[in-house]
Amino acid sequence: ASTGQRWRTKPPEPLSSNVCVSPCGTFILAGAKSGRCYVWNALGSSGSSGGASSRASSSSSSASSSSGGELIRIWTAHNRPVTCMSFSSDGSLVLTAGQDGIVNAFALLDVVSSSSDGTTDAVDNSIRPVRTFSEHHLPISSLVALPSNRAVSVSSDRQ
């Protein structure tokens, strides 16, 4: 049941991907035109659970959830705008796709662990994908995670 509490955030830069929520409801992720990805803690210090929606449109410039909303990490995932994001079926991986035609899989633990210098406003370039797929030559327009940690990506070069 919704408590009516919401948080809003103005992203540091324009978003270019969908906004996705981790299967456990703890983390909210979004990708930007710079190729950077952002992760927020949806629970914050209150420990209350977020809403039921697992995906939201990126057409709005703010994200909403139950209390919380602390930006916990910024990292560079692509060298062109991020177009799609998703979580693996078990929630252990963050999948990103971009206009560079690449799909990256990042370990969620790497993404949400404390940054090395303790700041959250700096871009952390130490996060590396555990797997990279570069089969596309054009921007990726859709990315869907399947069971068994598989994914399907769509691009104009292979629809």
C-alpha positions in Angstrom: 0.0 0.0 0.0 1.2 3.4 -0.9 2.0 5.8 2.1 1.9 8.9 -0.1 5.6 9.6 0.7 7.7 10.4 -2.4 11.1 11.5 -3.2 12.2 13.5 -6.2 15.5 14.1 -7.6 16.8 16.2 -10.4 19.3 14.1 -12.3 22.7 15.8 -12.7 22.3 15.6 -16.5 19.6 14.6 -19.0 18.7 10.9 -18.9 18.6 8.9 -22.1 17.5 5.5 -20.9 14.6 3.9 -19.0 14.6 4.0 -15.3 14.7 0.6 -13.7 14.2 -0.7 -10.2 16.1 -3.7 -8.8 14.0 -6.8 -8.2 14.3 -6.3 -4.5 13.1 -2.7 -4.8 16.2 -1.3 -3.1 18.0 0.4 -6.1 16.9 2.7 -8.9 19.1 3.1 -11.9 19.1 5.3 -14.9 21.5 6.1 -17.8 22.5 9.4 -19.3 23.4 11.0 -22.6 27.1 11.2 -21.5 27.3 7.3 -21.2 27.2 7.6 -17.4 24.9 5.5 -15.2 23.4 6.6 -11.9 22.2 4.5 -9.0 20.1 5.7 -6.1 19.2 3.9 -2.9 15.3 3.8 -2.9 15.1 2.9 0.8 17.3 5.5 2.3 17.7 5.5 6.0 14.0 4.8 6.7 14.2 1.1 5.6 10.7 1.2 4.1 10.1 -0.6 0.9 9.5 1.1 -2.4 6.4 0.9 -4.7 5.3 -2.0 -6.8 6.3 -0.6 -10.2 9.5 -2.1 -11.5 10.0 0.2 -14.5 9.1 3.8 -15.2 9.4 6.0 -18.3 12.5 8.3 -18.6 10.3 11.1 -20.1 10.0 12.6 -16.6 12.9 14.4 -15.1 12.3 13.1 -11.6 12.1 9.7 -10.0 9.6 8.8 -7.3 9.5 6.2 -4.6 8.9 5.8 -0.9 11.3 7.7 1.3 15.0 7.6 0.4 16.6 8.6 -2.8 20.3 8.9 -1.9 22.5 9.0 -5.0 25.1 6.3 -4.2 27.1 5.9 -7.4 27.9 7.4 -10.8 29.9 5.4 -13.2 30.8 5.5 -16.9 29.2 2.5 -18.8 29.4 3.6 -22.4 31.2 6.1 -24.6 27.9 7.2 -26.2 24.4 7.7 -24.6 23.0 4.9 -22.6 19.7 3.7 -24.3 18.5 0.8 -22.1 19.0 -0.7 -18.7 17.7 -3.8 -17.0 18.5 -6.1 -14.1 19.2 -9.8 -14.6 16.5 -12.2 -13.6 18.2 -13.0 -10.3 19.1 -9.3 -9.6 22.8 -9.9 -9.5 23.7 -8.1 -12.7 23.0 -4.6 -14.1 22.7 -4.7 -17.9 23.3 -1.5 -19.9 23.0 -0.9 -23.6 24.1 2.1 -25.6 24.2 4.0 -28.8 27.7 2.6 -29.1 26.1 -0.8 -30.0 27.5 -2.5 -26.8 25.7 -4.4 -24.0 27.6 -4.4 -20.7 26.8 -6.6 -17.7 28.0 -5.1 -14.3 27.9 -7.0 -11.0 25.3 -5.2 -8.8 27.6 -5.6 -5.8 30.3 -3.6 -7.6 27.8 -0.9 -8.6 26.3 -0.4 -5.1 29.4 -0.9 -3.0 31.0 2.2 -1.4 33.0 4.4 -3.7 36.7 4.3 -3.1 37.0 7.9 -2.0 33.7 8.1 -0.1 32.1 10.7 -2.4 29.0 10.2 -4.5 29.2 13.2 -6.8 32.3 12.1 -8.7 32.3 9.7 -11.5 33.7 6.3 -10.5 35.7 4.9 -13.4 36.9 1.9 -11.5 33.7 -0.2 -12.2 34.3 -2.6 -15.0 31.8 -4.9 -16.7 32.0 -8.6 -15.9 30.8 -9.2 -19.5 30.6 -7.1 -22.7 28.7 -8.0 -25.8 29.6 -6.1 -29.0 27.6 -7.8 -31.7 25.7 -4.7 -32.8 27.1 -2.0 -35.1 24.2 0.5 -34.6 22.6 1.9 -31.4 20.7 -0.6 -29.3 17.0 0.3 -29.0 15.8 -2.4 -26.6 17.2 -4.7 -23.9 15.3 -7.4 -22.0 16.7 -9.7 -19.4 15.5 -13.3 -19.6 15.6 -16.1 -17.0 18.9 -17.9 -16.5 20.8 -14.6 -16.8 20.3 -14.3 -20.5 19.4 -11.1 -22.4 18.0 -10.1 -25.7 19.0 -6.8 -27.4 17.6 -5.2 -30.5 19.3 -2.8 -32.8 18.6 -1.5 -36.3 21.3 -3.8 -37.7 19.7 -6.9 -36.2 16.0 -6.6 -35.5 
